[in-house]
Amino acid sequence: MDYSSSQLKRTIIILCIRTGAILAIAAGLIWFLSAEISKESKALYDEATMRQIVNGKREKFTDLEKEFKSVKDDKINMEAIVPSEANIFEVMRLFESLAKKSGGSVSVSFSDSLNKEGIFIEMPFHFTASGNIDFFEKYLKALENLPYGIKFASANIAGSAGLYNNGEMKLEASMIFSPEKKQE
């Protein structure tokens, strides 16, 4: 087969057009597929991120569930720590008996509650204790070791000179109570 120069030119032009068309189609296909791959990659990344967030929340939820279960199971002890408002006189007698065991005496009085509504009531107490410094130390430690939520606001110790002479200690404190259940 002999080709003439015009046939050769035409064959080369046709091959160039075909090659150009194939390259254009390949470039378009590559561009389209890379855009799709990029979209899928972003979707997979977002999905993996969401999965990590969900797993993190699930772990926190599981931890929270365990903590709630332990608190729920410990309800009896929690109720013992927060006495009923109806037991205020028992608490006062406890404060007085601790003073006797510590080697001194105390008089306890209470005021109206600071908050009347809510889950808990905060009741202010006023202690006037008589004794020496050893008594004051033992008594304060005994009060601190009680399972109740006692918040000390102020302490004032006054007395005659000398560390082991009798003096007077005035304490301002408050304690948390659960409100008395109302009869319906």
Secondary structure, DSSP 8 states (H G I E B T S, - for coil): ----HHHHHHHHHHHHHHHHHHHHHHHHHHHHHHHHHHHHHHHHHHHHHHHHHHHHHHHHHHHHHHHHHHHHHTHHHHHHHS-BGGGHHHHHHHHHHHHHHHTSEEEEEE---S--SSS-EEEEEEEEEEE-HHHHHHHHHHHHTSSS-EEEEEEEEEESSSTTS-EEEEEEEEEEEB------
